[in-house]
Amino acid sequence: MYCSILPEDYEFEEEELVLLWMAGGLIQPQKGDKQMEDLGSEYFQDLLSRSFFQQSSTKKFRYEMPWRFSFNHSSKVKQQFVMHDLIKDLAQRVAGDICFRIEDGIWVGNGRRLSKKARHSSYLGGQYDIDNKFEPFFELKCLRTFLPLPRHSYCYLTRNVPLQLLPELKSLRVLSLQGYYIAELPDSIGDLKHLRYLDLSRTEIRCLPESTTSLCNLQTMILERCSYLKKLPSNLGNLVNLRHLNILHANKLEGMPPQIGKLTHLQTLSNLIVGKGSCFALRELGSLLHLRGTLIISQLENAIEPTYARDAKLIGKPNLTVLCLEWSNKLDESLDRTSEFEVLNMLQPHRALKELTIRCYGGMEFPTWLRGHSFSHMVLLRIENCKMCTSLPLVGQLPSLKHLFIEGMVSVKNVGHEFYGVSCSQPFESLETLKFTNMEEWENWIPNEEFRNLRELSITNCPKLLGKLPNHFPLLKKVLVQDCPRLVVSISNFPKRCSLQIGGSEGVMRENKVVFNSLNSKSFSTISEFKSPIEGLILKGLAHVEYLNIENCEELTHLWSNDVGLLQSLPRLRYLKIGNYQKLYHLVDEAKEQPKQGMPSTHNGMEFLPKEIMYNNTCIERIEISGCDSLKHFAIGQLPPTLKRLCIQNCKSMIILLDEDDANSCSTSTSLLEFLEIDHCPSLKFLTSSVELLASLKHLDVKDCGKLVSIAKSEELPATLQHLTIRNCGQLESIAKSFHHNSSLEKINIMYYGGLLPSNLRELGIDCNMALPNCIHNLTSLQKLRISRVSSSFPEEDFPANLTSLSISDCNITLRHCFTGGCTDLPLFKNFTL
């Protein structure tokens, strides 16, 4: 019945619904040790087994519900559930007039009209929820559930809801205002004596009124992502029935209030913040005997007294399954951090712990409790940014460890037996995921001979790491090696169907070869087979490559040798990217005779790509070129016949994009190019030597080309053009002599231009010392106008009748005419920005 307030296809989590059931009084405390949360979970699983609920397989519709934290939390992705449509209809019938919801202003319930007996409600939140939406609620004096389900990232709520409506709903058990732009709550919130569930997540609350601490029946308080919240009420300890407190990502909180140890019924505490001068909170943690699930203890640098850490009694909390111990990452390096070892040593958790994270610890070594068989249930371990430690902890003998993440250990130079264990015959026997990240000083890896259960291996940004990877990974499914220029990877050692990402190249092992779908020049120095090619291993695997990225390559001639011939083996190439290649003079040049034996040039490096890749390839659709200072033109004769998108940036020698000669040119009308962007090419004078610009062009963006004098000799734009941007092209006197043929042109952003504009224009941006066109009122289709750095006055005529959005910035203009004369519709703008 209660679930009838949830809209169709609404996705929810088990914990979310159980806490609402508890607040609604549907789950009562039991005799014995069984907690209400466990009982609710049993109810949920029973309903799931009877198909009242079902796992969500497709995300057809998702309201943004930020859940949050869990009393059974783990690193796994939480399952989402939905109600079966038939069950929802049944629940709605059973609920009668007790439950209702409002969707898009329409009341949804079983009765003909809203009953004053209604107890539970939900509504779909809009971006602007104003007074008339809440008028029916003033009559519902017995309402127990007020649950908005926002459909937008942030919503605005009329002040009358917290100030006038809520004080009238004194029977409320569930109150949610999550996602609303509200900065404060009235003191009258303390009059809701029956309230058990309060959700203020993702609001702009600065502080909670002290009257909140009089909510003696409150069980759940959610303050997640309250990014402006600085402190909790000083008498929070009065909430003696509080069971769940979520302050995740409330990053401005300065600490915990005193007497938090009085919250003896607390089941979940997302964070314990050890504020400056308030390390007593760490000691009071010892009184919270029922904590379970996940606990984050942050700002541990303020725990100056190690005995307080001992008094936290983490070792006596067997229901904690996930623990994160954090020090701040931006501390004065001159601080004495020697006490941090004792603090960490005293924070030893119970051996039932399943997941542990140690972050930004400042000691030089790890305590002895983090080694050997101490944690037989631990499945995940993260060690991050412990910059003073010179060695990794001995964790190779943790029998259940499946996922290990090592990051930012910048003082570690060697990884070997101190990590695996000297006397351990088979370390990491259960390990499935191993990731090393940002190990800037790591030089030597003495690898274990075999990781027999490893499925995923990742090594990124380890610039000094030498040698080779271990040789035997019988179950490996995924490998990532990035920014490790001195590490040599022999891909022939990986098993079948293993997915590879090495230096930006991606592929999959098939039989005795790698089938690549993308190539990056960074991988050429990492993959050993590119240095000494194995026949059949590399070349036969390039037939599926769709993406090729060549960057910072000065001596790349071996790619076109007869022995390798990589480019000739890329029949499915769709996306080519070239960056910072100083030897590239021409990308395609039909006028020159191609060098013999497949070599593109007798010079060191590449002057142009051979025509085989550009014209014989029937798939290439996108090319990006940047930082090629010697490039003078993109092509002579014609563009690649299938090219649709071309971007050229920071090529200081480029004079002309397409130079068409009479002997070899192909009409621009046959080009398929739709998107052209040219940026920071200071020598560019012409886009094409042809009379007409490319006939298929839809998007043209030219910026910071100071010598550009002409877009097209015909002074006409393609009829297909939809978006046009021209900025900082000081010598360009005219874009087009007319726009009569440009019925598709919808958006223009221009700088330094004073010509006519097309009447069908929908969006216009004007920038930098330009006068507003006197005929602007004739742009009858214009909907969005952006004006920046304009010093002239507004025209005397009215603004266009269909204008809905106006933005004015950095302008020395008079606005009096806008408000007193012609612009009579200004208050009706949906978006008006000054």
Secondary structure, DSSP 8 states (H G I E B T S, - for coil): -GGGGS-TT--B-HHHHHHHHHHTT-S---SSS--HHHHHHHHHHHHHHTTSEEE--S-S----------TT--SS----EEE-HHHHHHHHHHHTTSEEEEETTEEE-SSSS--TT--EEEEEE-SEE-GGGGGGGGG-TT--EEEEEE-SSSBEE-THIIIIIGGG-TT-SEEE-TTB------GGGGG-TT--EEE-TTS---B--GGGGG-TT--EEE-TT-TT--B--TTGGG-TT--EEE-TT-TT-----TTGGG-TT--EESEEE--TT-THHHHHGGG-TT--EEEEEE-GGG---HHHHHHT-GGG-TTEEEEEEE--SS--TTS--TTHHHHHHHT---TT--EEEEES---SS--TTSSTTS-TT--EEEEE--TT-SS----TT-TT--EEEEE--TT--EESHHHH-TT-SSSSTT--EEEEE--TT--EE---SB-TT--EEEEES-TT--SB--SB-TT--EEEEES-TT-BB-GGGS-TT-EEEETTEEEEEETTEEEEEEEEGGGGGTBHHHHS--TTTSGGG-TT--EEEEES-S--GGGGSTTT-SGGG-TT--EEEEES-TT--EEEETTS---GGG-S-SSSS-SS--HHHHHS-S---EEEEES-TT--EEEES---TT--EEEEES-TT--EEEE--TTT---GGG----EEEEES-TT--EEESSSS--TT--EEEEES-TT--BS-TT----TT--EEEEES-TT---S-S--TT-TT--EEEEES--S---TT--EEEEESS----TTGGG-TT--EEEEES--S---SS---TT--EEEEES-----HHHHHSS-TTGGG-SEEE-
